[in-house]
Amino acid sequence: MARKIDEDKILRIKDATMQVIVEKGIEATTIAMIAKKANVSGGYLYRTYAGKQDLINELYFDKVNSLFKELEFLLALNQTSVKPLIESFIQNRVIYFLNEPIASKFFYHLLHNDNFLTTDEIKNANLKLMERIKKIGIESAEISSAITTYQLHYHILVYPVDYINFTRKNIFGEHEVTINDVKSITENILKILK
């Protein structure tokens, strides 16, 4: 039974971390704020994580790993065209945003934080995955050979998150994020990559 309580606490801590960072920003967030929101003691949090950055690193690593696994799964489903992969991936980002807005906004915060660095393990896995996608895209004439893996990474992984979060802000009062955005985002990305 104690293990279940610990797992519940860890889940509460992770949820609280995302909520506080979305509300306050990464720099302003403190361990005390996270502990209070998660309804755990600061001591418990420090026994589990070395500090705020350790906790954020774990959340980021979990999210990026799940994105890579998703892309690898989508790539395994179709190895002759990148359009279905991109379209499905974007659809999943929109659905994720609609169902999990706090987690989606949290990931957006991490992508745009200059103090946050990813691990070499994540960089290398990403590079290999993007190279595989690029190869299929070149062979199917969907991606120009001039597109770099860096550009491919941005347009597949970052651009949809940026688009969704920019649209979420509804700056011009014209548009809300909906599942109908999937087609236009996919078409925009494919035009850029060609």
Phi and psi in degrees as GROMACS dihedral restraints (atoms count N, CA, C in turn):
[ dihedral_restraints ]
;  ai    aj    ak    al  type     phi  dphi    fc
    3     4     5     6     1   -61.2    20    10
    4     5     6     7     1   -36.6    20    10
    6     7     8     9     1   -62.2    20    10
    7     8     9    10     1   -40.8    20    10
    9    10    11    12     1   -62.2    20    10
   10    11    12    13     1   -42.1    20    10
   12    13    14    15     1   -61.9    20    10
   13    14    15    16     1   -43.8    20    10
   15    16    17    18     1   -62.0    20    10
   16    17    18    19     1   -43.3    20    10
   18    19    20    21     1   -62.9    20    10
   19    20    21    22     1   -40.0    20    10
   21    22    23    24     1   -63.2    20    10
   22    23    24    25     1   -41.1    20    10
   24    25    26    27     1   -63.7    20    10
   25    26    27    28     1   -43.8    20    10
   27    28    29    30     1   -61.8    20    10
   28    29    30    31     1   -43.6    20    10
   30    31    32    33     1   -61.8    20    10
   31    32    33    34     1   -43.1    20    10
   33    34    35    36     1   -63.3    20    10
   34    35    36    37     1   -40.1    20    10
   36    37    38    39     1   -62.9    20    10
   37    38    39    40     1   -45.9    20    10
   39    40    41    42     1   -65.0    20    10
   40    41    42    43     1   -43.9    20    10
   42    43    44    45     1   -62.5    20    10
   43    44    45    46     1   -43.4    20    10
   45    46    47    48     1   -63.5    20    10
   46    47    48    49     1   -39.8    20    10
   48    49    50    51     1   -59.8    20    10
   49    50    51    52     1   -47.5    20    10
   51    52    53    54     1   -62.0    20    10
   52    53    54    55     1   -44.4    20    10
   54    55    56    57     1   -63.2    20    10
   55    56    57    58     1   -46.8    20    10
   57    58    59    60     1   -65.8    20    10
   58    59    60    61     1   -41.1    20    10
   60    61    62    63     1   -65.2    20    10
   61    62    63    64     1   -39.9    20    10
   63    64    65    66     1   -64.3    20    10
   64    65    66    67     1   -39.4    20    10
   66    67    68    69     1   -75.3    20    10
   67    68    69    70     1   -41.6    20    10
   69    70    71    72     1  -110.2    20    10
   70    71    72    73     1   -20.0    20    10
   72    73    74    75     1    95.6    20    10
   73    74    75    76     1   158.9    20    10
   75    76    77    78     1   -65.3    20    10
   76    77    78    79     1   -48.2    20    10
   78    79    80    81     1   -65.0    20    10
   79    80    81    82     1   -38.1    20    10
   81    82    83    84     1   -78.5    20    10
   82    83    84    85     1   -17.1    20    10
   84    85    86    87     1   -72.7    20    10
   85    86    87    88     1   135.4    20    10
   87    88    89    90     1  -121.5    20    10
   88    89    90    91     1   162.7    20    10
   90    91    92    93     1   -60.1    20    10
   91    92    93    94     1   -38.8    20    10
   93    94    95    96     1   -61.4    20    10
   94    95    96    97     1   -41.6    20    10
   96    97    98    99     1   -63.3    20    10
   97    98    99   100     1   -43.4    20    10
   99   100   101   102     1   -64.1    20    10
  100   101   102   103     1   -47.2    20    10
  102   103   104   105     1   -59.6    20    10
  103   104   105   106     1   -44.4    20    10
  105   106   107   108     1   -62.0    20    10
  106   107   108   109     1   -46.7    20    10
  108   109   110   111     1   -64.5    20    10
  109   110   111   112     1   -35.3    20    10
  111   112   113   114     1   -83.9    20    10
  112   113   114   115     1    -8.6    20    10
  114   115   116   117     1    60.7    20    10
  115   116   117   118     1    45.6    20    10
  117   118   119   120     1  -130.9    20    10
  118   119   120   121     1   163.8    20    10
  120   121   122   123     1   -78.2    20    10
  121   122   123   124     1   151.9    20    10
  123   124   125   126     1   -60.9    20    10
  124   125   126   127     1   -35.7    20    10
  126   127   128   129     1   -61.0    20    10
  127   128   129   130     1   -42.6    20    10
  129   130   131   132     1   -61.6    20    10
  130   131   132   133     1   -42.5    20    10
  132   133   134   135     1   -62.5    20    10
  133   134   135   136     1   -42.9    20    10
  135   136   137   138     1   -70.3    20    10
  136   137   138   139     1   -26.6    20    10
  138   139   140   141     1   -71.5    20    10
  139   140   141   142     1   -26.2    20    10
  141   142   143   144     1   -92.3    20    10
  142   143   144   145     1   -36.2    20    10
  144   145   146   147     1  -130.4    20    10
  145   146   147   148     1   146.7    20    10
  147   148   149   150     1   -67.5    20    10
  148   149   150   151     1   -23.1    20    10
  150   151   152   153     1   170.0    20    10
  151   152   153   154     1  -172.8    20    10
  153   154   155   156     1   -58.9    20    10
  154   155   156   157     1   -45.3    20    10
  156   157   158   159     1   -63.5    20    10
  157   158   159   160     1   -38.3    20    10
  159   160   161   162     1   -61.2    20    10
  160   161   162   163     1   -42.8    20    10
  162   163   164   165     1   -65.1    20    10
  163   164   165   166     1   -46.2    20    10
  165   166   167   168     1   -63.8    20    10
  166   167   168   169     1   -41.9    20    10
  168   169   170   171     1   -57.1    20    10
  169   170   171   172     1   -44.0    20    10
  171   172   173   174     1   -63.7    20    10
  172   173   174   175     1   -43.8    20    10
  174   175   176   177     1   -62.3    20    10
  175   176   177   178     1   -43.9    20    10
  177   178   179   180     1   -64.5    20    10
  178   179   180   181     1   -46.0    20    10
  180   181   182   183     1   -60.3    20    10
  181   182   183   184     1   -43.3    20    10
  183   184   185   186     1   -59.7    20    10
  184   185   186   187     1   -45.2    20    10
  186   187   188   189     1   -66.7    20    10
  187   188   189   190     1   -47.8    20    10
  189   190   191   192     1   -64.2    20    10
  190   191   192   193     1   -40.7    20    10
  192   193   194   195     1   -59.3    20    10
  193   194   195   196     1   -43.2    20    10
  195   196   197   198     1   -66.2    20    10
  196   197   198   199     1   -35.6    20    10
  198   199   200   201     1   -66.3    20    10
  199   200   201   202     1   -42.8    20    10
  201   202   203   204     1   -64.0    20    10
  202   203   204   205     1   -42.5    20    10
  204   205   206   207     1   -62.8    20    10
  205   206   207   208     1   -39.6    20    10
  207   208   209   210     1   -62.8    20    10
  208   209   210   211     1   -47.1    20    10
  210   211   212   213     1   -62.6    20    10
  211   212   213   214     1   -40.6    20    10
  213   214   215   216     1   -63.3    20    10
  214   215   216   217     1   -40.3    20    10
  216   217   218   219     1   -62.7    20    10
  217   218   219   220     1   -47.6    20    10
  219   220   221   222     1   -63.6    20    10
  220   221   222   223     1   -36.2    20    10
  222   223   224   225     1   -66.4    20    10
  223   224   225   226     1   -37.9    20    10
  225   226   227   228     1   -67.0    20    10
  226   227   228   229     1   -28.1    20    10
  228   229   230   231     1   -72.1    20    10
  229   230   231   232     1   -30.3    20    10
  231   232   233   234     1  -148.5    20    10
  232   233   234   235     1   109.7    20    10
  234   235   236   237     1  -108.1    20    10
  235   236   237   238     1    20.8    20    10
  237   238   239   240     1  -120.6    20    10
  238   239   240   241     1    -9.8    20    10
  240   241   242   243     1  -150.5    20    10
  241   242   243   244     1   141.4    20    10
  243   244   245   246     1   -91.9    20    10
  244   245   246   247     1   -16.6    20    10
  246   247   248   249     1   -57.6    20    10
  247   248   249   250     1   -49.4    20    10
  249   250   251   252     1   -61.6    20    10
  250   251   252   253     1   -35.7    20    10
  252   253   254   255     1   -63.2    20    10
  253   254   255   256     1   -51.0    20    10
  255   256   257   258     1   -63.2    20    10
  256   257   258   259     1   -45.2    20    10
  258   259   260   261     1   -63.1    20    10
  259   260   261   262     1   -44.3    20    10
  261   262   263   264     1   -65.9    20    10
  262   263   264   265     1   -40.9    20    10
  264   265   266   267     1   -63.4    20    10
  265   266   267   268     1   -43.6    20    10
  267   268   269   270     1   -66.6    20    10
  268   269   270   271     1   -42.0    20    10
  270   271   272   273     1   -57.4    20    10
  271   272   273   274     1   -42.8    20    10
  273   274   275   276     1   -65.3    20    10
  274   275   276   277     1   -35.0    20    10
  276   277   278   279     1   -66.9    20    10
  277   278   279   280     1   -41.3    20    10
  279   280   281   282     1   -65.8    20    10
  280   281   282   283     1   -45.8    20    10
  282   283   284   285     1   -62.6    20    10
  283   284   285   286     1   -41.9    20    10
  285   286   287   288     1   -59.8    20    10
  286   287   288   289     1   -45.4    20    10
  288   289   290   291     1   -61.8    20    10
  289   290   291   292     1   -44.1    20    10
  291   292   293   294     1   -66.5    20    10
  292   293   294   295     1   -35.7    20    10
  294   295   296   297     1   -90.4    20    10
  295   296   297   298     1   -29.6    20    10
  297   298   299   300     1  -132.0    20    10
  298   299   300   301     1    63.8    20    10
  300   301   302   303     1   -60.9    20    10
  301   302   303   304     1   -36.6    20    10
  303   304   305   306     1   -65.4    20    10
  304   305   306   307     1   -47.7    20    10
  306   307   308   309     1   -63.3    20    10
  307   308   309   310     1   -38.4    20    10
  309   310   311   312     1   -65.7    20    10
  310   311   312   313     1   -43.8    20    10
  312   313   314   315     1   -66.5    20    10
  313   314   315   316     1   -36.8    20    10
  315   316   317   318     1   -59.9    20    10
  316   317   318   319     1   -47.1    20    10
  318   319   320   321     1   -62.2    20    10
  319   320   321   322     1   -38.9    20    10
  321   322   323   324     1   -59.5    20    10
  322   323   324   325     1   -44.0    20    10
  324   325   326   327     1   -59.1    20    10
  325   326   327   328     1   -42.9    20    10
  327   328   329   330     1   -65.6    20    10
  328   329   330   331     1   -39.7    20    10
  330   331   332   333     1   -62.6    20    10
  331   332   333   334     1   -26.2    20    10
  333   334   335   336     1  -113.5    20    10
  334   335   336   337     1    25.9    20    10
  336   337   338   339     1  -106.2    20    10
  337   338   339   340     1   116.4    20    10
  339   340   341   342     1   -66.5    20    10
  340   341   342   343     1   -21.4    20    10
  342   343   344   345     1   -86.1    20    10
  343   344   345   346     1    -4.1    20    10
  345   346   347   348     1  -100.5    20    10
  346   347   348   349     1   125.1    20    10
  348   349   350   351     1  -117.9    20    10
  349   350   351   352     1   145.0    20    10
  351   352   353   354     1   -91.2    20    10
  352   353   354   355     1   163.8    20    10
  354   355   356   357     1   -81.4    20    10
  355   356   357   358     1   159.9    20    10
  357   358   359   360     1   -61.8    20    10
  358   359   360   361     1   -34.9    20    10
  360   361   362   363     1   -59.3    20    10
  361   362   363   364     1   -46.2    20    10
  363   364   365   366     1   -66.6    20    10
  364   365   366   367     1   -42.9    20    10
  366   367   368   369     1   -59.6    20    10
  367   368   369   370     1   -46.7    20    10
  369   370   371   372     1   -66.0    20    10
  370   371   372   373     1   -41.6    20    10
  372   373   374   375     1   -63.2    20    10
  373   374   375   376     1   -41.2    20    10
  375   376   377   378     1   -64.4    20    10
  376   377   378   379     1   -44.7    20    10
  378   379   380   381     1   -58.3    20    10
  379   380   381   382     1   -47.4    20    10
  381   382   383   384     1   -63.0    20    10
  382   383   384   385     1   -41.7    20    10
  384   385   386   387     1   -65.2    20    10
  385   386   387   388     1   -45.1    20    10
  387   388   389   390     1   -64.4    20    10
  388   389   390   391     1   -36.1    20    10
  390   391   392   393     1   -64.3    20    10
  391   392   393   394     1   -39.2    20    10
  393   394   395   396     1   -65.7    20    10
  394   395   396   397     1   -43.1    20    10
  396   397   398   399     1   -64.6    20    10
  397   398   399   400     1   -42.9    20    10
  399   400   401   402     1   -61.3    20    10
  400   401   402   403     1   -43.1    20    10
  402   403   404   405     1   -58.7    20    10
  403   404   405   406     1   -46.6    20    10
  405   406   407   408     1   -63.6    20    10
  406   407   408   409     1   -42.6    20    10
  408   409   410   411     1   -63.2    20    10
  409   410   411   412     1   -38.3    20    10
  411   412   413   414     1   -67.7    20    10
  412   413   414   415     1   -45.2    20    10
  414   415   416   417     1   -63.3    20    10
  415   416   417   418     1   -32.2    20    10
  417   418   419   420     1   -92.2    20    10
  418   419   420   421     1     2.4    20    10
  420   421   422   423     1    63.3    20    10
  421   422   423   424     1    27.9    20    10
  423   424   425   426     1   -97.9    20    10
  424   425   426   427     1   -19.4    20    10
  426   427   428   429     1  -128.6    20    10
  427   428   429   430     1   133.2    20    10
  429   430   431   432     1   -71.0    20    10
  430   431   432   433     1   144.3    20    10
  432   433   434   435     1   -67.5    20    10
  433   434   435   436     1   -15.9    20    10
  435   436   437   438     1   -77.4    20    10
  436   437   438   439     1   -15.7    20    10
  438   439   440   441     1   -69.6    20    10
  439   440   441   442     1   131.0    20    10
  441   442   443   444     1   -87.2    20    10
  442   443   444   445     1   163.6    20    10
  444   445   446   447     1   -65.0    20    10
  445   446   447   448     1   -31.2    20    10
  447   448   449   450     1   -62.0    20    10
  448   449   450   451     1   -47.4    20    10
  450   451   452   453     1   -63.6    20    10
  451   452   453   454     1   -41.4    20    10
  453   454   455   456     1   -62.0    20    10
  454   455   456   457     1   -45.0    20    10
  456   457   458   459     1   -57.3    20    10
  457   458   459   460     1   -49.0    20    10
  459   460   461   462     1   -60.5    20    10
  460   461   462   463     1   -49.2    20    10
  462   463   464   465     1   -71.7    20    10
  463   464   465   466     1   -28.1    20    10
  465   466   467   468     1   -88.6    20    10
  466   467   468   469     1   -44.5    20    10
  468   469   470   471     1   -94.4    20    10
  469   470   471   472     1   -37.8    20    10
  471   472   473   474     1   -96.5    20    10
  472   473   474   475     1   -45.5    20    10
  474   475   476   477     1   -52.3    20    10
  475   476   477   478     1   -48.5    20    10
  477   478   479   480     1   -60.7    20    10
  478   479   480   481     1   -39.2    20    10
  480   481   482   483     1   -66.1    20    10
  481   482   483   484     1   -42.8    20    10
  483   484   485   486     1   -62.6    20    10
  484   485   486   487     1   -46.6    20    10
  486   487   488   489     1   -59.5    20    10
  487   488   489   490     1   -47.9    20    10
  489   490   491   492     1   -60.5    20    10
  490   491   492   493     1   -44.6    20    10
  492   493   494   495     1   -74.8    20    10
  493   494   495   496     1   -31.2    20    10
  495   496   497   498     1   -66.7    20    10
  496   497   498   499     1   -44.0    20    10
  498   499   500   501     1   -66.0    20    10
  499   500   501   502     1   -38.1    20    10
  501   502   503   504     1   -56.6    20    10
  502   503   504   505     1   -37.7    20    10
  504   505   506   507     1   -67.5    20    10
  505   506   507   508     1   -22.7    20    10
  507   508   509   510     1    50.2    20    10
  508   509   510   511     1    47.9    20    10
  510   511   512   513     1   -55.8    20    10
  511   512   513   514     1   -42.9    20    10
  513   514   515   516     1   -91.8    20    10
  514   515   516   517     1     0.6    20    10
  516   517   518   519     1    64.8    20    10
  517   518   519   520     1    27.0    20    10
  519   520   521   522     1  -110.7    20    10
  520   521   522   523     1   -20.7    20    10
  522   523   524   525     1  -151.2    20    10
  523   524   525   526     1   138.5    20    10
  525   526   527   528     1  -110.0    20    10
  526   527   528   529     1   155.3    20    10
  528   529   530   531     1   -72.6    20    10
  529   530   531   532     1   125.9    20    10
  531   532   533   534     1  -138.7    20    10
  532   533   534   535     1   169.6    20    10
  534   535   536   537     1   -63.8    20    10
  535   536   537   538     1   -21.2    20    10
  537   538   539   540     1   -67.4    20    10
  538   539   540   541     1   -15.5    20    10
  540   541   542   543     1   -71.6    20    10
  541   542   543   544     1   -19.0    20    10
  543   544   545   546     1   -57.3    20    10
  544   545   546   547     1   -48.7    20    10
  546   547   548   549     1   -62.4    20    10
  547   548   549   550     1   -47.3    20    10
  549   550   551   552     1   -67.7    20    10
  550   551   552   553     1   -39.1    20    10
  552   553   554   555     1   -64.1    20    10
  553   554   555   556     1   -43.8    20    10
  555   556   557   558     1   -59.5    20    10
  556   557   558   559     1   -48.1    20    10
  558   559   560   561     1   -61.8    20    10
  559   560   561   562     1   -41.4    20    10
  561   562   563   564     1   -60.5    20    10
  562   563   564   565     1   -46.1    20    10
  564   565   566   567     1   -64.5    20    10
  565   566   567   568     1   -45.1    20    10
  567   568   569   570     1   -62.7    20    10
  568   569   570   571     1   -36.4    20    10
  570   571   572   573     1   -65.0    20    10
  571   572   573   574     1   -42.1    20    10
  573   574   575   576     1   -65.0    20    10
  574   575   576   577     1   -40.5    20    10
  576   577   578   579     1   -75.2    20    10
  577   578   579   580     1   -21.2    20    10
